[in-house]
Structure formats: C-alpha cells, structure tokens
Amino acid sequence: MSRPLHRRGNTDPRRTTTPTTPVPLSIQATHNRTFRKMRMNSPISPSRMKAKGQTPLPFAQIAVLMGVRLAEPIAYTVIFPFVNQMVEELGVTDNPDRIGFYSGLVESVFAFVQFFTVYHWAKLSDKIGRKPVILFGLIGVVVSGSLFGLATSFWMMIAFRCLSGALNGNVAVIRAAIGDITDSTNSTDAFAMYGLTWTVGAIVGNALGGSLSHPFERFPNLFGSLEILRTYPYLLPCLVTAGLTLIGILFCLIFYHESLPALVNNGKGSLSFLSLSTMSFNNNRKSHKRYQSSSSLISESETLVGDEESSSSSTSANILSKLPRGDDGPEPLFTPIRKNEWGFWELMGVKKVRVMAATAFLNAFVQGAWNAACLLFFFDRNNGLAMSASSIGTAFAINGLVTIVVQLVLLTRIKRLFGIAGGYKVLTIGWIFVWLLLPLLRLTKPPGGSGGWTLSIFVNVYLSFVTVINLTGSLLMVLINTASPDKSALGAINGIGTAVGCMARVIGPSLISALFAYSMETRFMNGRAWWIFMVLMSIINLIVSFLVDNEQEHPKTHEEEELAMGLLEDNEDRNDYDDELTPVERSDTARELPR
C-alpha cells in the first residue's frame, strides 16, 4: 500500500507526494544518470556555487527591471518640491502654519490606498505572472500622474493621488521578480541596484518638480505662448514624468522576460518535468526496493537493458514501450511535487514573517515621517529654514548623486562587515541621530537671512548622513525576501512587506505633519514636540530591529533544499544502488558521473 512521503525535515503536510507504480531499475538508472549530468551542469550546481562562491547576477534581466522601476520614483517624487507651494496657491488654508498638514495628507493618501491594494497586486503576480501586473501599474502611473497636474482644488489633488496608489503595486511585484532571479548569495547586490534606481529616479523627479513648475512665468521665451501652463502651473513636470513612464512601458513590453517560476517552468517543457519528477524519484527510490518483489512492472524474462552497443533512441523507445499506459498514452513516471499555496494568514503564522512585518512597519514609519518633516522644516518660513521650492529640489538632486556613491560603495562593505541583519541593526541606530540633528540646522541660518552657501553646505552634509542611514531600506528588502518560506510565496510576502510599509507611510507623514503644525501653533514643548516624539519612535524601531534573526541571512530556498537533499541521498545510496545496476550501467555511471 502506498503512503505519502515527506521531504526530510519538512512537517508541512501540503508538501507531500504519493509514489506511483514502482519503476524498473533500468529506467531508474537511465533517468538518474541523465538528471545527475543536468544537475552538475546547472547554474545552481553545488560544485559550481562552491567554486565561484557567489551566483553571478543575471545582469540583463536586472537591468530591464531597473529600467522599468526607474519610472516610478520619478512620478512619486516629482511633486515633493512644489506640493507645499501648490497647497498655498490653491488657497486651501489661510494659516501658513497649516500648509504642512494639508500637504502631508496629499503625500500620505497614496500610501493609504496602496495599503489596501498592493498585497492583491503582488498575490495576483504569483498567479498570472509579473509582467502583466507591472505593465498595468505603469499605465496607472501615466494616467494618475498626468491628471494630478490638472488639479484645481485640494480634493482633486487627493483624488488623483488615491488613483495612483490604487492602480500601482509595482514596488512589491518588482521586488518579487528580483527574488525570482536571485538567491541568498547575490540578492544584496541586486537590491543595491534596486535602491540605486530609486535614487536616480528621485534625483530626476525632484529636479523636474523643482525646475519645471510655473514654466509660463519662469521661461516666457519657451512657454509664454502656452496659456494652459499659466492656468495649470504644475502640469508640465507631470506631463514630462508621464512621458518617461511611457518609455518604461515600452521597455517592459520589449525586453522583460517573465520570471515567475511557475510560468518559466511551464515554458521549459520536458526539462521542467524532469526537474520536478526527479525530486519525487529521489524520495521514492528506497520505497521502491520494498515494493519491487511484489509489484514489478515486468517479469524477469523481459530484460529492459538492451545490447551495450544499441542506440540511445532504441533504448528510449524500449523504455517507453514498458511504461504503464493510459487512454492517451504512457502514464507519467512520477507525480510532481504540489506547489505550495501561501495565503495571508498562513504567512503571518510564520514567526520570521511576523518579525519582518513589524520591522518593516517601524522602519517605514520613521523614514516616511522624516520625508514629510524635513520638507516642512525646510519650507517653513517662521520656524524652519525658509527654503524655496527650487532650493529644496536642488538640495535633494545633489544628495541623489551622493546616494549613488553610497549605494555602490558602502552597501556591500556593510554587508561584509556586519552581515545583512547586523548591518540593518547598526544603521537603525542612526535614525535617532537623524532626528536629533534636524532642528539644529536652523542654527546655521543667520537671523533674518536666507543662509546662502553656509546653509546649503550644512543641509547637504545632513542629507548625506541620512543617505547612509537610508541603506536600511535596501537591507530590509533582502531580509523580507529571505523571510519567505519558499519561492512560491515571494509575491505575497513582498505584498505584505509593502502593505505594512504603506500603512506606516500613511500614519507617519500624517501624524508628524499634524504634530508639527500643532507644535508650531501652540508652542507646545517650545515647538519641539514633533521631533522629541520621533526620537522616541526611533528608539522603539531600534529595539524591534534586534528581534531579526541573524540566521535568516542565509536561508535555503525550497529548490536548494530539494537539491541538497537529493545529493545527500545519492551519496548515501550510491553503493547500494550500484549493486542493483547491470555491469553496463555501472560502467556508464562510473565513467560519466563525478564522485
């Protein structure tokens, strides 16, 4: 009687396979020799990984994903330099101290709506593929971004940002796609490039938003005849951003190849069948020995091993002729391992997933609050640095160049020095100092003056320090992917990580904007309540970061575990198995396969 066989060390009853009719020894020998040769030549072959130490990055597909990703940070950050000025010009409030509150709402509603949709987009990409979901998200960026430039009221601004958040789940889908084509040895380098793409996009977005707003007044020779740009002074940067996103859509359509493992394997035909079936074969081989005497497919007289000099084609035909037959031809030799289906609550039942969700929330909360607070503080004319929209855009553009260097030079060194989890914990300490130093920038601004070069230098030094601390984001993306129970859950777990991050970016900017306005208006705690609160939140973020397990840095994927287990069983059973081979098969095995 057949009984389910479990993979070693696996207690999940869903990952089971039931052995089919036992297979003759000669078929096993032929199949095993073929797969061993394929496995030793595989890109993830243990011998190759050991020799190289690190799996080479698939640069072509990484470059395509980065090109597609570039469109989104441009669209997201283009409003940052002018959103405060736009709120002021639309007459949303008569109180200058309340401008920050309303601009904070505009910035945060994107993440609020995305919180409810991003998991479903990511989960959908686990079913229909990454490419169609990415394309739909980019189309949403084009539509919503263009409409934002036509907003003539506060509620139109809110509506178009909500539309942008609802239609776009690419941040999680692209992370999952990177996880599809990388492993634990090269994922940090891939996510360094991912973070670099965000930086380049933020540079372009801030530069476009700061330099192309109010083009009718600022560039009369070029745009003086376009009355529409006078009516809608922020339309031009939004349209330029939409044009760049259209380029990203074409880039994705032409060059991106689907990376979802289920779809890729289906496209490989027999190779996919061979890879899956051999996992079942390794687990069932010992069980076959027990069934062999009573369940043989053929009698002793029906010898399946042909003449030593017979062709491979005749051998294959001979083997196929002996297989059990159904109505439509030979039945499959093996039952493929069932794909694991991970739902939201199943994933949240895994401890390391819960830890990463909490860590992702707090890190995004602190980071999102800083993004809103620094813009408010830089723009505030009474209690901040009184910087103009163009000055803010220039400062962030310059800092973007610094970020490129930091991503390329420091991230890999931090990983080597502290490890992924250790580096994340060390950098999290820096958020405490980021908040402590922010209000001190006002001391560099002369009373009644604009600050000039002195203020610009200190602002850029401060932003450079923040850039180093922001490497927590790149390390966190790696940790989120490594928290996935297996490859089939990559989209879902990135959806969870992005969703909790979205909620944090809703609460963080909204709360800090309201607290900033309240502190300045009432002079509560001498107007410093907002940053004292964020120092305390940064300390809590640090405490929770120490729950991240260092062992999580080098998990085995489901495929790597199956591969390692198969090699182990091959070594354990090789002597017994060789005894069962004919002299011809034993000679072929010794000649063809490395020991």
C-alpha positions in Angstrom: 0.0 0.0 0.0 1.4 3.4 -1.0 1.9 6.0 1.7 2.7 9.7 1.4 6.4 10.5 1.6 7.7 13.8 3.2 10.7 15.7 2.3 13.3 15.5 5.1 12.8 17.9 7.9 9.5 19.0 6.4 6.5 19.0 8.7 4.2 20.8 6.3 1.6 18.2 5.1 1.0 20.1 2.0 4.5 19.4 0.6 3.9 15.7 0.0 3.9 13.4 -2.9 2.5 10.0 -3.4 4.6 7.3 -5.1 3.2 5.9 -8.3 3.8 2.4 -9.7 7.4 1.3 -8.9 9.8 1.9 -11.7 12.2 -0.8 -13.2 15.8 -0.5 -12.2 17.0 0.2 -15.7 14.6 3.1 -16.1 15.8 4.5 -12.8 19.4 4.1 -13.9 18.9 5.9 -17.2 16.8 8.7 -15.6 19.2 9.1 -12.7 22.3 9.4 -15.0 20.6 12.0 -17.2 19.5 14.1 -14.3 22.8 13.9 -12.5 24.6 15.2 -15.6 22.0 18.0 -15.9 22.2 18.9 -12.2 26.0 19.1 -12.1 25.9 21.4 -15.1 23.1 23.5 -13.6 23.7 27.2 -12.7 22.9 26.3 -9.1 25.0 23.2 -9.0 26.6 23.0 -5.6 30.0 22.3 -7.1 29.8 25.5 -9.2 28.4 27.5 -6.3 31.3 26.3 -4.1 33.8 27.1 -6.8 32.5 30.6 -7.5 31.4 31.4 -4.0 28.5 33.6 -5.4 26.0 33.0 -8.1 26.5 35.5 -10.9 23.9 38.2 -11.3 21.6 37.9 -14.3 22.5 41.4 -15.4 20.4 41.5 -18.5 17.1 40.9 -16.6 18.2 43.0 -13.6 18.9 45.9 -16.0 15.4 45.6 -17.6 13.7 45.6 -14.2 15.7 48.6 -13.1 14.8 50.5 -16.2 11.1 49.7 -15.6 11.4 50.6 -12.0 13.0 54.0 -12.8 9.7 55.4 -14.0 8.0 55.1 -10.6 10.3 57.1 -8.3 10.3 59.9 -10.8 6.5 60.0 -10.8 6.4 59.6 -7.0 8.9 62.3 -6.1 8.1 64.9 -8.8 5.5 66.6 -6.5 7.7 66.9 -3.5 9.4 70.2 -4.3 6.2 72.0 -5.2 3.4 70.4 -3.1 3.6 72.9 -0.3 3.6 75.8 -2.7 0.7 74.2 -4.7 -1.4 73.9 -1.5 -0.7 77.5 -0.6 -1.6 78.8 -4.1 -4.8 76.8 -4.2 -5.9 78.7 -1.1 -6.6 75.5 0.9 -5.9 77.4 4.2 -5.2 81.0 5.3 -2.9 79.9 8.1 0.7 79.3 6.8 1.4 77.0 9.7 -1.4 74.7 8.5 0.1 74.2 5.0 2.2 71.4 6.2 -0.8 69.5 7.5 -2.6 69.5 4.1 0.5 68.8 2.1 1.2 65.9 4.4 -2.3 64.5 3.6 -1.6 64.7 -0.1 1.6 62.8 0.3 0.2 60.1 2.5 -3.1 59.2 0.8 -1.1 57.5 -1.9 0.3 55.0 0.6 -3.1 54.8 2.4 -4.8 53.5 -0.7 -1.9 51.3 -1.7 -2.1 49.6 1.6 -5.4 48.1 0.6 -4.4 47.1 -2.9 -0.7 46.2 -3.1 -1.0 42.8 -1.5 -3.6 41.8 -4.0 -1.5 43.1 -6.9 1.5 41.1 -5.6 -0.6 38.0 -5.0 -2.0 38.3 -8.5 1.5 38.4 -9.9 2.1 35.0 -8.2 -0.7 33.6 -10.4 -0.7 35.4 -13.7 2.9 36.5 -13.8 5.0 39.6 -13.0 4.9 41.2 -16.5 1.1 41.9 -16.9 0.9 43.4 -13.4 3.9 45.6 -13.9 2.5 46.9 -17.2 -0.8 47.7 -15.6 0.9 49.6 -12.8 2.9 51.7 -15.2 -0.3 52.6 -17.1 -1.8 53.7 -13.8 1.2 56.0 -13.2 0.8 57.7 -16.6 -2.9 58.3 -16.1 -2.9 59.5 -12.5 0.3 61.5 -12.8 -1.0 63.5 -15.7 -4.3 64.2 -14.0 -2.5 65.5 -10.9 -1.1 68.4 -12.9 -4.6 69.4 -13.8 -5.8 69.6 -10.2 -7.5 72.9 -9.3 -8.6 72.1 -5.8 -7.3 70.2 -2.7 -9.8 67.4 -3.2 -8.8 66.9 -6.8 -5.2 66.5 -5.6 -6.4 63.9 -3.0 -8.4 62.0 -5.6 -5.6 61.8 -8.2 -3.1 60.6 -5.6 -5.6 58.0 -4.4 -6.0 56.8 -8.0 -2.2 56.5 -8.3 -2.0 54.4 -5.2 -4.8 52.1 -6.2 -3.5 51.3 -9.7 0.1 50.7 -8.8 1.5 47.7 -6.9 4.8 47.5 -8.8 7.0 48.2 -5.8 6.2 44.7 -4.4 6.0 43.0 -7.7 9.4 44.1 -8.9 11.0 43.1 -5.6 9.4 39.6 -6.0 10.7 39.5 -9.6 14.2 40.2 -8.3 13.7 37.4 -5.8 12.8 35.1 -8.7 16.1 35.5 -10.4 18.5 35.8 -7.4 19.5 33.8 -4.4 21.0 34.3 -1.0 24.5 34.8 -2.4 23.7 37.7 -4.8 20.4 39.3 -3.6 22.2 42.1 -1.7 24.0 43.2 -4.9 20.7 43.1 -6.8 18.8 45.2 -4.2 21.7 47.7 -4.1 21.0 48.3 -7.8 17.3 48.4 -6.9 18.0 51.1 -4.3 20.2 52.9 -6.8 17.3 53.0 -9.3 15.1 54.7 -6.7 17.9 57.2 -6.0 18.3 58.1 -9.7 14.6 58.4 -10.1 14.3 60.6 -7.1 17.1 62.8 -8.5 15.2 63.2 -11.8 11.8 63.6 -10.1 13.0 66.3 -7.7 14.8 68.1 -10.4 11.8 68.0 -12.7 9.4 69.2 -10.0 11.7 72.0 -8.9 12.7 73.3 -12.3 9.6 72.8 -14.4 6.9 74.2 -12.1 5.5 77.6 -13.2 7.1 77.4 -16.6 4.9 80.2 -18.0 6.4 82.8 -15.6 9.9 81.3 -15.4 10.6 80.5 -19.0 8.5 83.0 -21.0 10.6 82.6 -24.2 9.8 78.9 -24.3 6.3 78.6 -22.8 4.9 82.2 -22.8 2.5 81.3 -25.6 1.0 78.3 -23.9 -1.9 79.6 -21.8 -2.6 76.2 -20.4 0.7 76.3 -18.5 -0.4 79.5 -16.9 -3.7 78.0 -15.8 -2.0 74.8 -14.6 1.4 75.8 -13.4 2.3 72.3 -12.3 1.2 70.4 -15.4 4.5 70.4 -17.3 6.5 68.4 -14.8 3.6 65.9 -14.5 3.4 65.5 -18.3 7.2 65.0 -18.7 7.0 62.4 -16.0 4.2 60.6 -17.8 6.3 60.6 -21.0 9.2 59.0 -19.2 6.8 56.3 -17.8 5.6 55.6 -21.3 9.2 54.8 -22.2 9.2 52.4 -19.3 6.1 50.6 -20.6 7.8 50.1 -24.0 10.9 48.9 -22.3 8.9 46.3 -20.3 7.0 45.1 -23.3 10.0 44.6 -25.5 12.8 43.4 -23.2 11.3 41.9 -20.0 11.0 38.2 -19.9 8.6 36.7 -17.4 10.4 35.4 -14.3 7.6 33.8 -12.3 9.0 30.3 -11.7 5.7 28.5 -12.4 5.3 30.1 -15.8 9.0 29.8 -16.7 9.0 26.1 -15.8 5.8 25.5 -17.9 7.7 27.0 -20.8 10.6 24.6 -20.4 8.6 21.5 -21.3 10.4 18.3 -20.6 13.1 19.9 -18.6 10.6 21.2 -16.1 9.0 17.7 -15.9 12.4 16.1 -15.4 13.4 18.6 -12.7 10.2 18.1 -10.7 9.9 14.3 -11.2 13.5 13.6 -10.0 12.7 15.2 -6.7 10.0 12.6 -6.3 12.2 9.8 -7.6 14.9 10.5 -5.0 12.4 10.2 -2.2 10.7 7.1 -3.6 13.8 5.1 -4.6 14.2 3.3 -1.2 10.4 2.8 -1.0 10.6 1.1 -4.4 13.1 -1.5 -3.1 10.4 -2.7 -0.6 7.8 -3.0 -3.4 10.0 -4.5 -6.1 9.4 -8.1 -5.3 5.6 -7.9 -5.3 5.0 -5.1 -7.7 7.3 -5.5 -10.6 6.1 -3.9 -13.9 7.6 -6.7 -15.9 8.8 -10.3 -15.4 12.3 -11.4 -15.0 12.4 -12.6 -18.6 11.5 -9.1 -20.0 15.0 -7.6 -19.9 15.0 -3.9 -20.4 18.7 -3.4 -20.8 19.5 -3.8 -24.5 22.7 -4.6 -26.1 25.6 -2.5 -24.9 26.0 -1.0 -28.4 22.4 -0.2 -29.1 21.5 3.4 -29.9 20.0 5.8 -27.4 16.9 6.2 -29.5 16.1 2.5 -29.4 16.7 2.5 -25.6 14.3 5.3 -25.2 11.7 3.6 -27.3 12.2 0.4 -25.4 11.7 2.1 -22.1 8.6 3.9 -23.3 7.1 0.7 -24.5 7.3 -0.8 -21.0 5.6 2.2 -19.2 2.1 1.7 -17.8 -0.3 3.0 -20.4 -3.5 5.1 -20.1 -6.1 6.0 -22.6 -3.9 8.8 -24.1 -0.5 7.0 -24.0 2.2 6.3 -21.4 1.4 7.5 -17.9 4.0 9.8 -16.2 6.7 8.1 -14.2 6.4 10.4 -11.3 3.9 12.7 -9.6 5.3 16.3 -9.5 5.5 17.9 -6.1 2.5 20.0 -5.4 3.1 23.8 -5.5 2.7 25.4 -2.1 -0.1 27.9 -1.8 0.6 30.5 0.8 -2.3 32.8 1.9 -2.1 35.9 4.1 -2.9 34.2 7.4 -0.6 31.2 6.6 2.3 33.5 6.0 1.5 35.5 9.2 1.6 32.3 11.1 5.4 32.1 10.4 7.4 33.8 13.2 10.1 35.4 11.0 7.4 36.8 8.7 5.7 38.5 11.7 9.0 39.9 12.8 9.8 41.3 9.4 6.3 42.8 9.1 6.8 44.7 12.5 10.3 45.8 11.5 9.2 46.9 8.1 6.3 49.0 9.6 8.6 50.8 12.1 11.3 51.5 9.6 8.8 52.9 7.1 7.1 54.9 9.8 10.4 56.6 10.8 11.5 57.1 7.3 8.2 58.3 6.0 7.8 60.8 8.9 11.3 62.1 8.2 10.4 62.7 4.5 7.4 64.8 5.5 9.1 66.6 8.4 12.2 67.6 6.6 10.2 69.1 3.7 8.0 71.0 6.2 11.1 72.2 8.2 13.0 73.2 5.0 10.0 75.2 3.7 8.6 76.7 6.9 9.2 80.5 6.8 8.6 81.1 10.5 10.2 78.2 12.4 12.2 76.4 9.7 14.8 77.1 7.1 12.6 79.2 4.7 13.9 77.4 1.6 12.2 77.9 -1.8 10.8 75.0 -3.9 13.7 75.3 -6.3 16.3 75.3 -3.5 14.7 72.2 -1.9 14.7 70.4 -5.3 18.3 71.3 -5.9 19.4 70.1 -2.5 17.7 66.7 -3.0 19.1 66.4 -6.5 22.6 67.0 -5.3 22.0 64.5 -2.5 20.9 62.0 -5.1 24.4 62.0 -6.6 25.8 61.3 -3.1 23.3 58.4 -2.7 24.6 56.8 -5.9 28.1 56.7 -4.4 26.8 55.4 -1.1 24.8 52.6 -2.7 27.7 51.5 -4.8 30.5 51.7 -2.3 29.0 51.3 1.2 26.2 48.7 1.0 28.4 45.7 0.0 31.0 46.7 2.6 28.4 47.0 5.3 27.1 43.5 4.4 30.6 42.0 4.6 31.5 43.8 7.8 28.3 43.2 9.8 26.2 40.8 7.7 22.7 41.7 6.4 20.9 41.6 9.8 23.8 43.1 11.7 24.2 45.9 9.3 20.5 46.7 9.4 20.7 46.9 13.2 23.7 49.1 13.2 22.2 51.6 10.7 18.9 51.7 12.6 20.8 53.4 15.4 21.5 56.3 13.1 17.8 57.2 12.8 18.0 58.5 16.4 20.7 61.0 15.4 18.9 61.9 12.2 16.0 63.3 14.2 18.2 64.9 16.9 20.2 66.8 14.3 17.3 68.1 12.1 16.2 71.1 14.2 19.8 72.1 14.8 20.1 73.0 11.1 18.3 76.3 12.0 21.4 77.3 14.0 23.3 77.6 10.7 20.8 80.1 9.3 21.7 83.8 10.1 18.9 85.7 11.8 16.7 87.4 9.2 18.9 86.0 6.4 18.5 83.2 3.8 21.6 81.3 4.9 23.2 81.3 1.5 26.1 78.9 0.9 26.6 78.2 4.6 23.1 76.8 5.0 23.3 74.8 1.7 26.5 73.1 2.8 25.1 72.1 6.1 21.9 70.9 4.6 23.7 68.7 2.1 26.0 67.3 4.7 23.0 66.4 6.8 21.2 64.8 3.8 24.4 62.8 3.1 24.3 61.4 6.6 20.6 60.5 6.1 21.5 58.7 2.9 23.8 56.4 4.7 21.2 55.6 7.3 18.6 55.0 4.5 20.6 51.9 3.5 18.4 50.2 6.0 15.8 50.1 3.2 18.0 48.1 0.9 19.0 45.6 3.6 15.4 45.3 4.7 14.3 44.3 1.2 16.8 41.4 1.3 15.6 40.4 4.7 11.9 40.4 3.6 12.7 38.1 0.7 14.8 35.8 2.9 11.9 35.5 5.3 9.8 33.9 2.5 9.1 30.2 3.3 9.7 29.3 -0.4 9.8 30.9 -3.8 6.1 30.4 -4.4 5.4 33.0 -1.6 7.7 35.8 -2.9 5.0 37.9 -4.4 2.7 37.5 -1.3 5.4 38.2 1.3 6.6 41.3 -0.7 3.0 42.4 -0.8 2.7 42.1 3.0 6.0 44.0 3.5 4.9 46.7 1.1 1.4 46.9 2.6 2.6 47.4 6.2 5.1 49.9 4.8 2.3 51.8 3.1 0.3 52.0 6.2 3.3 53.3 8.1 3.9 55.9 5.4 0.2 56.9 5.9 0.4 57.2 9.6 3.9 58.6 9.8 3.6 61.7 7.5 0.1 62.5 8.6 0.9 62.2 12.3 4.2 64.2 12.0 2.5 66.9 9.9 -0.3 67.3 12.4 2.1 67.3 15.3 4.4 69.7 13.5 1.6 72.2 12.9 0.3 71.8 16.5 3.7 72.3 18.0 4.4 75.5 16.0 0.9 76.9 16.5 0.7 76.3 20.3 4.5 76.3 21.0 4.0 73.0 22.9 7.3 72.0 24.3 8.7 75.1 22.8 7.7 73.9 19.4 9.8 70.8 19.6 7.2 68.1 20.5 7.3 66.7 16.9 10.9 65.8 16.9 11.0 64.6 20.5 8.2 62.2 19.6 10.2 60.9 16.6 13.3 60.4 18.7 11.3 58.1 20.9 9.9 56.2 17.9 13.4 55.8 16.5 14.4 54.1 19.8 11.5 51.8 19.6 12.5 51.0 16.0 16.0 50.1 17.2 14.6 47.8 19.9 12.4 45.8 17.5 15.2 45.5 14.9 17.1 43.3 17.4 14.4 40.7 17.0 15.6 40.0 13.5 17.4 36.6 13.4 20.9 36.6 12.1 20.4 33.1 10.8 17.8 34.5 8.4 20.6 35.9 6.2 21.4 32.6 4.6 18.2 30.5 4.2 17.9 27.7 1.7 15.2 28.1 -0.9 12.8 25.3 -1.5 14.7 24.3 -4.6 18.1 24.4 -2.9 16.8 22.3 -0.1 15.5 19.7 -2.6 18.7 19.8 -4.5 20.9 19.4 -1.4 18.7 16.6 -0.1 18.9 14.8 -3.5 22.7 14.9 -3.5 22.8 13.6 0.1 20.6 10.7 -0.7 22.7 10.0 -3.8 25.8 9.7 -1.7 24.2 7.6 1.0 22.7 5.1 -1.5 25.3 5.1 -4.2 26.9 1.8 -3.1 23.6 0.0 -2.7 22.3 1.4 -5.9 25.4 0.4 -7.9 24.9 -3.2 -6.7 21.5 -3.1 -8.4 22.9 -2.0 -11.8 23.9 -4.2 -14.6 27.7 -4.2 -15.5 26.9 -2.0 -18.5 25.1 0.6 -16.4 27.7 0.5 -13.6 30.4 1.1 -16.1 28.5 4.1 -17.7 27.9 5.6 -14.3 31.5 5.4 -13.2 32.7 6.9 -16.5 30.1 9.7 -16.8 29.4 10.9 -13.3 31.8 12.7 -10.8 32.1 11.1 -7.4 
